[in-house]
Amino acid sequence: MKRCGLNRLPKLDKKQNHYQPFETVSEYGHIHMDVKYLPKLVGTRSYLYLAIDRKTRYVYSEVHYNLEPKTSAGYVERFTKHIPYKIKRVVTDKGFEWTDR
């Protein structure tokens, strides 16, 4: 690596901005949904269901104690009634709680 000049990081141009912000969208209704595993409390596993609008950063979340499709479907129904505008696109990580696999 030293012989090829790869043993050092390249010099960075101080004028160039290396900050890459979170991908932004220009319309309301682009929703990112995810489930986060929470630490066990009193021996029971719990999960945080989370939905974020990518334009306004509007957040809707609920804590549940299972990952069943019925629970996920109920969460989505409550979220769609709660959000003040039309949903155009939903992005997930394709986890089993969001798909019919």
Secondary structure, DSSP 8 states (H G I E B T S, - for coil): -TTTT-SS-----TTS---------SSTTEEEEEEEEEEEETTEEEEEEEEEETTT--EEEEEES---HHHHHHHHHHHHHHSSS---EEE----TTTS--
